[in-house]
Every structure is written in C-alpha cells, then in structure tokens.
Amino acid sequence: MRIKGFAFKRFPRPRRPSKAKAALYIAGSLLALCALALGLVWGASADTLQSQLAAERYRGENEQRYAQASAFFPETAQPGLAEIRSFRGSMEQKLLDVSLESKEGAPALWFDAYSGAGELSVKGTKGSATVPATGVGGEWFSFHPLELRSGGYISEDELMHDRVILDEKLAWQLFGGFELTGLTVTISGKPFVIAGVVAMEEDSASARSHETNGEIFLHFDALQQLTGGDGSTGISCYELVCAEPISGFTLGLLSEGFKDAQTVQNTGRFGFKNIFGLLRGFGERSMQTSGVIFPYWENAARLMEDRLALLLAGIAVCALLPLVLAAVLLVRLGRRCWVKLRWEIGPELTGKLGDRLREGQRRALQRRQKRIEAGWRREDDDGGDGKKES
C-alpha cells in the first residue's frame, strides 16, 4: 500500500574505507575468484574417469537406480572362474530377497566383469614386444569403454577365445599401423586374431598410473593358458553394476560374497561427502596391509581422489576469508537496516499510518452523521405531509 506524502530516506553515502580495509576487501575478492576457479576444476575433473561411471551409463533414462562396486583381491587369495560363477549363481536369489525381479523387456538388473593381469611376449610382422596383458571376462569393455581405433571388442560369449585387442602403442610396434582387424599375432607360438585396436585413456590420472610401452587384452582363460594357469586362481579384480534398492546394497553384495577382498564403491566416490571423509583421514589409506596390487584404473581413481581432496582443501582455505568478510558485511548491513527501521522509518511510517487511519475514521463519522441528518429530514418531511392531508 502506497502512503501519500511518505518517501523512504536514502542511506547516507558510506565513508571511503581505509587503505587497510580496501586491501582486505581486494584480497577477499581475489580469494573468492580462486575458490570459484578451483570449484570449476573440481567439476571438470570429477567425471573424467569413465571406469567409474558404468552405473550412470547403464541407467540412462531408466527410473531404476544402479550402483557400481569393485572387489580387489590380494595375490595370496585370488579367486578363479569357479568362484565367479558361484557368485553369479547367487545373484538372482539375493535380488529376490529384496523384492527385485527381472521383467521381460526391461534392462537386466545386474552385469559384471572380471580381470587378471600378466605379461606376454607378442610378435607381429614388423616387430615384437613384451608387454602387460589383461585377461578379461564378462562385460569388461562396458566398464572400460576404451576408444576403438579400429575393429571391435571381444566378448565372453564368443565360442572361440582366440581373439585379442591391442592398444595403439603395441599396434604401432608390431605392425606400424592401426587398421589391423583380422591380422594375427603370435604369442608363445600360438596365433591369435586381432579383433581391434584401442586408444588408452588420455586423462592425466590414467596416464600417470599406466605408463607402459603397450598392452594387450585377451580372454581371461586364454591368458591363464599362456601363463601356465588353469583358471582356478588369478582373478585380481571383480566389478559389478547392480540395481540399488537401498544405499550400499551393491557394495554389501561384494563384501559378503568375497570376504578376503578389498571392496570399493565406485558410484559417488568423487562426491563431496566421500572426498571430505578422505580429507579428514588423509594419508591413512596409504598404510596397506592386505597385499592387494591395484590395476591401473583403480590407481587412477585413487590419484583422482587425492587430487580432489587437495582441491577441496584449497577451496576451503580460499573461501574462508571471503565468507568471513561477507558475514561481517551482512551483519553490519543488517544492523544499519534495523536501526534505520527502528528509529527513523518505523516511527515515521507508524505516524503516517495513524494519520491515515484517523482521517478515515473522521470521514466515516462524517458520512454517518450525514446519513442520520438525512433520516431526520425525511421524517420531518413525512410528518409535514400528514398534517396537510388531514
């Protein structure tokens, strides 16, 4: 409601701050910009590792929530294919226990992958090399969608497990090119068909954790045969994406199914809550006693966690002074507004409202008096008319 004749008074022009205060405000502004820049770096870094985002990719627009978790095994307690098949066989019942059942036409409620590591000597038409080898099973390339330079991926469902994938470094050493689909390499005197050539991850964390001169990917059982294993041991990593009816369900499945493993929740591991917890106990996880040798993608994820923890610490330090200054300015502004309202605006506004109310009451009284006088006149006129008629 606008009050006629009333106008808010402007605040007096603030005094120019001293040099010390001006320097403090400038420092606070610069630190606020630094905190903002570090926050942007955080946002750009958190989603760079595709190996940690399998659940998000699989969910897509599906309403069902999924989570990704991994189990890493010590060298002295690595499971084999039999243990993996046993765990897979128990999955449907575990999902039924929490009222989750696969529906026809709907996406599967879970999928998995496993891998083991070794070293192989590989020979091509233009050279040979001894490189790290990763034996894979399940939907490994759904968890690790390495960019294809040519060809395609290998799958556990293939009838013959005699195909391999080379990374681009190894492809160049062995053949001097990347279009190698259908060619063969020789490993321990046995021919293997090249299914495709991939480019390894290019982010800085993966590059730091995976400094090799090349790598080959093949079926896990083929790696076991080439390295003298029988498939009863040798799996160093098991990964699972599963429907998540409650938080921690997928991680709990792995912790219960593989008691000797070191388990990790991949989904949400770069969130604020997890990174803040890591920062509180920074350095503690470097004290390893389980004898687990992590694959390069887990080392990359841990390096990213450490970087994000340092970024969080930097954001907190840079934002401290600007937040304190903002709080002080808000308190001062609030006090000024309260004093202005309490001793200037409030009384004047109250007076104007009181005058307006009294004026309204006076006018209402006048209108009432006029109605009464009009009634009296009508009565007089009616009485006069009666006398004339008689």
N, C-alpha and C positions, 0 to 999 in steps of 0.2 A: 504494500500500500504506500503510495507516494504522499508525503505530507507537504502541503503547500507552505512555502516560506522557509523550508528547512533545507540545509545543504551541509553535507559532511565536510569537515575541515580537512585539508590536506596535512599529511605529516610534515613536520619541518625537515628541510633538506639535511641529510646526515652529514656529520662532520667528516672531513677527509681523514682517513686513518693515518696513523703514524707510519714511518718507514718500516719499523719492525713488524707491525701488523700487516702492512702491504706485502712484505716479503713472506710472511707466514701464509697469507692467502694465495700468493703465487705458487709457493711450494705445495700447498694443498691441492691446487688446481692441476699442477703437473703430476702429482702422485695419483690423483683421480684418473687422469688420462692414462697413466701407466697401468693402473688396476684394470681399466677398461680394455687396454691392449692385451694384457695377459689373459683376461677373460675371453677375448676373441681367439687367442691362440689355443686356449683350453677347448673351446667349442670346435675349432678346426682339427684338433688332434684326437679328440675322444673317439671319433668314428672312422679312423683311418685303417684300423686293423680288421680286415674282412673275416679273419679266422674267428673273431669274437662275436660276429653278428649273424650266425647261421639261423638262430631262432627268429630274429627280426625279418630276415629274408624269407623264411619259410612261412611265417604268419601272413605276410602280405596284408590283405584286407579282411582276413578271416577274423571272426569275433573271438575265437578260442585263443587263449593266451598260451604261449610256449616259452620255454626257458632252455638254455644251453648250459651243460656242465661237462667237465672233463675229469678223468682219473689218470694219474701218472704213477707208474709202478717202479719200485726200486729194482735194481738189477738182480737182486737175490730172490725176488718174489714176483717175477713177471709171469702172467698167465699165458695160456695157449688158446688155440681155437676152441677147444672143448669148453673151457670156462666161459668164453664169449657166447658160445651157442647156448650154454646153460642159462646165462643171464638173459639172453634174448627170449628163451622159452618161458621165463617167469614174468616177462613184462606185461603180457595181456592180463594175467591174473592180478598183478599189482594195480593195474589201471581199473579193473573191475572192482577191486576192493574200495576204490574211491569214487565209484559210480561213473566211470568213464568208459565208453564203449565205442568202437569204430562204427561209423554209419556208412551205408552204401552211398557211393558218390562223393563223400566228404574226404578231405585230406587225411592221411594217416595220422594217428596220434603221436607217433614217435618214429625216429630213424636214428641210425648210429653210424659210427666209423671207428676203425682201429688201425693202428700202425706200429711198425717196428723199424729199427734202424740197423744199418750195416754198412759195409764198404765193399765195393766191387771194382774189378778191373774190366773196363769196357773198351771194345775195339771197333772202329769204323773203317771206312775206305781211305781216309786221309790221316788217321792218327789213332792213338789210344790214350786212356787216362784212367787213373784210379781215383774214384770219387765216392762221396757219401751216397748211400742208397736208402730209400724209404720204401718199405713194403707196406702196402695199403690194402684195406678191406672195407666193406660196407660202402657208405656214400661219402667217401673221404673227400672227393672233389666238390661236394656240396658244402662241406665245412671249410674247404680251402679252394675257393674258385680262382685258381691261378689263370692268368690271361693266356689264352691259346694263341700262339704264333702261327700254328698250322695243325691240321688234323683234329683229333678229339681226345676225350678222356677214356680211361679204362674203367670197367665195372666188375664188381664181384660176381655178377650173374653170367659173365662170359663163360662159354663152355671150355675153351682153351685159355689157360693163363700164361700165354707166351707173348704177350704184348707189353711194351714198355713206353714210358714217356720221358723225354729228355728235356732238361732246361736249355735255354738258348746258349749258355756258355759251353756246355758239353756238346751240343749240336754243332757249334762252330768248330770246336776242337776235332771232332770226329769226322765231319763231312764238309765243313766250310760253308754251311748254309742252314736254312731253317725249313724249307719245304721238303721234308723227309718222310712223309707219310707213306708207309708200305715198304720202305727200305729196312734192312736188317742190321743189327749189331750183334757182335759175338761176345758172350760172357761165359767164361770158363769153358770155352769150346762149344757152347750151345748157341744157336741162332735165336734171336728174339726180334719180333717185328715192331717197328716204331709206329705207335698209334698217334703220336702228336708231339709237338714241341711247345713248351710253355715259357712264359716270362715270369721270373720270380717277383715277389712283392718289392716295390721300389720305395716304400716309406723308410724313413731313416732308422726306425727301431728295428724293422726286419733286416735291413741291410747290415746294421751293427751286429745282430745276433746270428747272421748267416753268411759269413764271409768264406765262400768256397770258390773253387775253380770250376764248379759244375755239379749237377746232381741228377740222379736217375730215379724214376718212380716205377715200381712194378708191383705185381700182386704179392701179398704177404707170403703165401705158401711158396711162390717161386723164389723169393728171397731166402726163405728157410732152406730150400733145397740147394741153392747155390752156396750158402754159407755153412752147410752141414747140419742144419737143424731139422727136426721132424715135426715142427708145428706145435709141440707140447708146451713150449715157452717162447719168449721173445717179443711179446706184445708190450710195448712201453707206454702206449697211450690209448685210452678208450674215450670216445666223445659221444655225447648223447644230446639230442634235442627231443623234448617230450612236452606234452600238454601239462600245464601248470595250474591245477585247481587251487592250490594254496602256495604261498611263497615258500621256497626251499624244498618243494616236493621232488624235483628232478635231482637236485644235489643229494637229497636224502636217499634216493634210489641207489646212486653210485656209492655213497658212503656205506650203505647196508650191504650192497652186493659185492664190493671189493674192499674189504676191511684193511688190507695192507697198503692200499693206495693213498696217495695224497690227492684229494679232490679239490676242485676249484669251480666256483660259479662264474661262468663266463658272461652271462647276461647281466648287465648292470654293473659290471666290475669297474667301469670307469665313471660311475656316478659319484655325486658329491659325498654321499654317506660312506661309501666304501673307501674313497680316497682320503676322507677326513680320518677314518679309523686307521688307515695305513700311516698317515702322517703322525698320529698320536703314538704309534709304536714303530716309528721309522727306524729301520736297521735291524729289527728283531728277526724278520724272516730270513735274513742272510745267514742265520745260525741253523744250518741244515743238519739233521741227524738221520734222515730216512734213507739216504743213499740214492735219491732219485736224480737222474740226469734228464733235465727237461729238453724237449725238442725245441727247435729254433722258434716256432711260432709262440710257444709259451714264454720263452726267454724274451721275445719281442714284447709280449703283453706285459710282462713284469717290468721291463725297462720303461714302457709307456706309463705304467702305474707310478713308478718312481718320478718320472718327469712331471706327471700331473700333480703329484704330491708337492713337488718343489714349486710348481706354478701356483698351487693353492696357497702355499706359504707366502709366496711373493705377492699374491693378490691381497692376502690378509694384512701384510706389512704395509703395502702401498695404500690400502683403503683405510687404514687406522686413522691417520691424521685428517683426511678429508671427512670422515664420519664424525670425528670429534668436533671439527670446525663447524660442520653442518648442524650438529646437535646444539652447539653453543649459540649459533646464529638463530636457530629456531626458537630456543629458549628466550633469547633476548627479544626477538620479534614478538613472541607470544606475550611477554611481559609488557612491552610497549603497547601492544594492542589492548591488553587488559586495562592498563592504566588509562589509555585514551577512552576506552569504552566506559570504564567505571566513573571517571571524574569529569569527562567532557561530553562525549557523545551520549552516554546514558542519561545524565540529568537533563540535557537539552532535549533529547528525544522524549523523555518522560514528560517534561513540561509541555512540549508541543502536543503530545497525545492527550494530556489532561485538558489543555485549552480546547482541543478539538472535541473532546467528549463533553465538556461543559457547554460549548457552543451548540452542540447537538441537543443536549438536554434543554437549553434555553429555547431553541427553536421548536422542540417538541412541546414544551409548555405553552408557548405562544399559540401553536396550532390547536392545542386542546382548549385553551381559553377562547379562541375564536369560535370553535365548534359549540362551546357552551353558550356564548353570547348569541350565536345564530339560532340556537334552540330556544333561547328566551324570546327572541324577536318573533319566531314562528308562533310561539304560544300567545304572545300579545296580539299578533295579527288574527289568530283564530278566535280569541275572546272578543275582539272588536267586531268581527263579522257576525258573531252570535247575537250581540245586542242589536245590531242593525236589523236582523231578520225578525226578531221578536217585536 
